[in-house]
Every structure is written in C-alpha cells, then in structure tokens.
Amino acid sequence: MTPSRDISRLIEIMAALRTPVTGCPWDLEQNFATIAPYTIEEAYEVVDAITRGDLDDLREELGDLLLQVVFHAQMASEQNAFAFGDVVDAITRKMIRRHPHVFADKDGNLASHHVKEVWDRIKAEEKAERAARRPPEEAPSHKSLLSGVKAGQPALTRAMELQRKASTVGFDWNDPRAVLQKIREEADEIEAALDRNDKQELAEETGDLMFALVNLARHVDADPEAALRATNAKFERRFAYIERALEAKGRTLEQASLEEMDALWNAAKGDEKRAAEGRWEARR
C-alpha cells in the first residue's frame, strides 16, 4: 500500500485491515459500539486543534475523524447494510435539498436568517419522512417537546439543549440564585447518599448535581463544555507548576505530602492572579 490523496485508497486500506486472516487482529475485533467512543474522541480532537489554532494538527485530526467514518462504513458494508459511497450520496443529497437557494431557486439571494428558516423547515420535513418510514411498532406513542433534542450529543451539550427546550414553555427558573439553591440541595442529597454508602444512588445524585450545574451555566450565559475545557487547562497548568517547583527542590510528587502540594497549588493560583491583575492594569 502507498499513500494517496484519493479517498478510494483509504477505503482499500480499511478493507484490508478488516480482511479475515490477513487483516489486523485489533481492527477485526471491533464493531460499531466499540468504535463509537473513538469517533467521539476524534471529534473532540478536531475541536481542540481549532481552539489552539494549530492548522497542521487540524489536518491530522480531520484525517483521524475521516478514518472513523470509513471504519463505520466498512463494517456496514460487511453486513450488506450500506457502503461509503452511500454515505457520500446521502449527505450530498441532503446538502442539495437543504440549500435550494443555491442549487435550485435562482430567483434571488436569501438573508442569513432566511437561510436558517429554510434549513430548519427542510430538516423538519426530512425528520417527518424518516418517521413515516419506520415500522409502526417503532413509532413513539407520545410526541414530546424534547423529542427534537438530538440523543447523540455530548452529555453536557444535550443537558443544555434539554433545559433550553423546556424553558420555551416556562419550565425554568428566573433567577440564577434559585439554580444555585438547587445545586446546594443536590449536594446535600449526595452527602446523605454518602452516609448510606449506596453507589447507585451516589451516581444518580452526582448526575443530578451536574445537570443543575449545567443549568447554572445556561443562566449565566456560559458554555459548560467550554468552561470545563478551560478548567481542565487550568488544572494542568497549576499541576505542572507543582511538578516544576518540586523538581527545583530535588523532590518528586511521590515524596511530597498533600499539604505541600496544596501549598504549591495555592502559590500557582496566586501567581496567576497577580499576572491577571498586571494585565488589567496594563490595559487601563
């Protein structure tokens, strides 16, 4: 096999990896369910490259994400369900249908908000068509307000969308402080579950707390996914400070006490706060 810019070569490589006996043992063991987490992970890697503004990395990560599409298509092809070409055909048909102002209606230009209206209308039509194609036993018995919230989204994003949808009919708090009170209630319920040492209850109550935190983020106009990503970066930065400080003393993390590491963490916070204040003063 040699590298190529042609998508057909990537499809051939994936087929070779999935060929019994001569293929890769790991690839042959996989199925849709086992590959799904990697698909999500690669999508996040794409977002991370964009956030860092690293276009070289973005090129690599988009390739990794494309491989996930090819992998799923190959497995579907083996089951005679569909092939990669069917995936391409489906998305090209969809894009043409959802952009009649570009590919069909040439009478005039649409404003951006009108484009969104057309897109949403056609999406609703497509959804109704898919529902009509389902066998009667698969059709939902109840049409919920929340039915339109996509199930495949990351949990934080979907929690936000569920809450937004419910808020359209007034099922919402009017004050972020009320949400904060709910967070305190959920924390108290976790403490009670800790006393009972009930793992299932602890998991459920932790989920309730996270859902309430997403609600708070929504009320203060913060993207919970972006906020958590920033906090992850902050944690990494401060932990690296601890590692460097200990290394300068000729010590390792294993040799340091929790109290010593906590003191260094607070020192890192102090340095960041002073740096932020300095930047603020410079802008004044």
Summary of the structure (lengths in Angstrom):
residues: 284
radius of gyration: 25.3
end to end distance: 60.2
largest distance: 73.8
contacts: 653
relative contact order: 0.04
helix: 76%
strand: 0%
